[in-house]
């Protein structure tokens, strides 16, 4: 069976309680088991998901975690136990501060950094990262810096915030991401200007400490192919599969692990990114 690469699982089938207005989960419209408004489905179908994780081939399991913690924590622990590959967790700095114990058995922690998560202060992020590393010495810590507004993009690119984040000693990597689909201001001209401004940082840190948005690297700069961020999420009748985690519509819904595995035999990444850069 072909490997899926990084396989994402969303414990929320709908936008989470944080409520970022730009979240790609907000555009998901065809998972009837996922209720809108941040409400959780009554059942994640963990037995089905756990069975699938024992059947499918993947290099990494990526789990998105949000509140409420009393629901997320046991589900995460079940997924970590079922996974046959390293587990990465994506969450907010606020939640990581409140529940550092969540990350036992996790290989990588991705912290979402954007203007919607409050004031972004490198010193405060370093304090958090250092405390998490002390609690979990083998945990890799990655910052997902998202260009969610033109103002925050200016801070990151022009005002040196991105360079300051890359330089944090307790942070292993920083990924520079854009919204999907990209808003009009985040077009090809923006990226070419931004890459020019970031040239000194890119010269020393690209693909070692600093990583670019998947579609920018693959589609705009032609630096490798699509990373094929496949995704499983709860749906009425089973689990929904997306060949790209960001796409609104599911490719299909599988009622059992055997059907899921059969449908994914020979899986390849999408031939074209669903988010064109103008």
N, C-alpha and C positions, 0 to 999 in steps of 0.2 A: 504494500500500500504506500502511496506517495505521502511524504511528510507534509503537514500543513504549515510547517514553520512555527511561527508564534500563533497560538490559538487563544483568542480572547473569550472570556466568559463574563457576562454582566449579571450581577446579582439583582440589579434593578432592570426590569423590563421596560421602564419608562424613565423620564427625567427624575433624578434623585432629589432628596429634600434640600440640597444646596440651592438648586433652582437657577443655575447659570443660563441666561437667556440664549446663549450661543451654543449650548451643548448639542451635539449631533443626535443624542438620544431623543431630543424633542421632535425630530423629523420622522421618527419611526412610527409608522401608521398601520402596520398590518400584522402586529403580534397581538391578537385578541386576548391573550392571557395576561397582557401587560396593561394595567389600567393607567390612565393619564394622571397628571398632577402630582407625580412623585409617589403615588400609592404603590404598594408592593403586590404582586400576585399572591394569591392565597398559598400557592405551593410552587417552589422552584423546580420540582421534579428532580430532586437531588439524586435519588437512586438511578434514574435514567442517565443523568449527566455523569455520575460516578462510573456507571457501566461503560459509557461512551469513552471516558478518559482512559479506561483500561483496554480499549479496543483500537482507538485511533492512534496514528503516529503524529507526533508533534515535537518540536524542539524546546518549546517553552509554553507554559500556561500563564496567561496574563489575566488577572482578576481585578475588576473595578469594584471598589468598596466605598460605600457612603453610609449615611445614617438611615435608620436607627441602628446603633451598635448591637443591641440585643438580638437583632435579626441577622446582621451581617456576620458577626463573629462565629457562631456555630456553622454557618454555611461555608465560610472561608476555611475553617478547620477541616470540614468534610472534604472540600476540594483539594486541599494540601495533602490529605491522607490518600486520596484517590489518584493523584497526579503521577504520571510516569516520567516526568521531566521537571526541571527547575520551575518554581512558581514565582512570578512577579506580581506585585500588588500596586495598583494605582489608587491614590487617595489624596486628600487635602492635607496641608500642614496642620490645620486645626484639629482634624481627627487624629493624625499621628501623634500630636502632643497629648491628646486625651487618652489614647489607648496604645501606647508603645508595645504592650504585651501581645498585640495582635500578630506581630511579625515573626514570631517563632516559627522556624521551618521555612521561611520565605527567603528566596535567594536575592531578590531585588525589590527595592521600594521606589516607586515613581511618585514624586510629590508634584502636584499640579500648582503651577505658579502663573498667576494672571491677575489682572486688576480687580476681578470679581471676588478674589479670595482675601481682600483686605490690603492694607499697606504692605508692599513688598520691601523688606529690609534685609539686605545680605547678612548683617550681623546676627539678626534673629534667626534666619534660616541656618546659619552655621551653628548656632547654639543647639537648635533642634537636631541637626544632622549629627553633631558630636554626641549628643545624649543617646540617640538611636544606635549609633555605632558602638557606644559603650555597653548598651544593653544587648546588642546583637553583633558581635565582632565580625562575623562573616557577611553581614548584610551589605549589598551594594546599594548605594543611594544615588538616585538620578533625579534631576529637576526637569520637569516638562514645562518650559517657558512658552506660553501661548500668546501669539499676537492677536489679542481679542479686541483691541481698540487702536485707533491711530495714535492716541496719546501714549498708551503703554508701549506700542511699537517704537515710538520716539525715545522713550526711556531706555528700552533695551538696546536699540541700535545706535542712536546718536549720543545718548547721555552716559553710556558706559555701563549700564546695569548688567547687560549680558556678560561682559568681560569680568565684572565683579563676581557674578555667580559662578562662572567657569573657574575662577581663582580660589573659590572657597576650599580650604584644605580637607574638610570632612565630606565633601561631595565628590563622587567619582566621575559623573558625567552630567552634561546639560544638553537637552534636546530642544531645538528651536522649532516650534510648531506654529502652523497657521490654522485658522478656522476652516472647516470643511462643511459646505462648499465655501470657497473664499469670497469675502465681500468685495465690492468693486474697488476699494482703495488698495487691496492687497493683490495687485495684478502683477504682470510680468515686469513692468517698469519699476514698481516698488521693490521687487526682489532683486533686480539688477542693481538698483541704487543701494539697497541694504547690503548686498554682498560686497559692493565696492567699499562702503564705509567699514565693513567688518574684515576687510582683507588682512590687516595685521593679525587679528585674532584667528582667522581661518588658517593663516600660514603656519601658526604654531599649534593649533588645537583641533583642526578639522579631523573628524573620525578617530580622535583619541580622547579628547575631553569634550568636544563640541560636535553635535550631530544635527543635520538639517532635516527639516520636514520631509516625509517620505515622497510626496509628489513633487516637491521642488528638486530633490536630489535625482529622482528617477526620471521625471518627465521634463523638467526645465533644463537641468544641467547634464542629464544623461550619465549620472554617476551610479551605475548599477540598475537592476530591475526593480519591479514592484516587490515589496517585502511580503505581500500576501497576508495581510492581517485578517485572517478568517475569524468568525465570531459565532458563538452560541448564546442564545438568550431564551428565556421562557416564552412559551406560546401555547395557546389552546391546542390540545391534542399532542403535545410533545415539546420539542425544542426547535427553534428557528435557526437556520444556518444562513450566514451571509459570507460571501467570498471576500468582501471588504467590510471591515467593522464600521466604516462610516456611511455605508449606503443605507438609504431609508427603508427599502423593501428587502424582505428576506428572499433568498434563492428558493428555499423550500422549507417545509416543516416536517420533521421526522417523528414518528410515534414511538420508535424504539431504536436501541443502539445498533442493531443489525442493519436496519434500513439506512440509518445515518452513515454507517461505514461503507455500505454498498454504494450509496450515492456519491461518496467522496473518494472512491477508488479511482486513482488517476487524476486527482485534483491538480489544477494548475492555477497560477495567479491570473487575475483578469487581464485580458489583452490590452485594455486601455483604462487609465485612471478615470473614475467617474466624475472627477472634479477638474474640469479644464481651466487652465490659467490663461486669461486673456491678455 
